[in-house]
């Protein structure tokens, strides 16, 4: 069975987008991804508040 990459509950804080998904074990995870060109930062979190805190404190080094 192919992996499903279905994100829901999307929100955006500055250049960072946060989405909720289920991993292959059925656990709810939250991904934070910087959408700025050439930044490449992303991280997975187990709580939405941690993902929001990371999004608020993220600073792109690429300008």
Secondary structure as the mmCIF struct_conf table of DSSP 4:
data_model
#
loop_
_struct_conf.conf_type_id
_struct_conf.id
_struct_conf.beg_label_comp_id
_struct_conf.beg_label_asym_id
_struct_conf.beg_label_seq_id
_struct_conf.end_label_comp_id
_struct_conf.end_label_asym_id
_struct_conf.end_label_seq_id
STRN STRN1 UNK A 8 UNK A 13
TURN_TY1_P TURN_TY1_P1 UNK A 14 UNK A 15
STRN STRN2 UNK A 16 UNK A 22
TURN_TY1_P TURN_TY1_P2 UNK A 24 UNK A 25
BEND BEND1 UNK A 26 UNK A 26
STRN STRN3 UNK A 28 UNK A 34
BEND BEND2 UNK A 36 UNK A 36
TURN_TY1_P TURN_TY1_P3 UNK A 37 UNK A 39
STRN STRN4 UNK A 42 UNK A 45
BEND BEND3 UNK A 46 UNK A 47
HELX_RH_AL_P HELX_RH_AL_P1 UNK A 48 UNK A 57
BEND BEND4 UNK A 61 UNK A 61
#
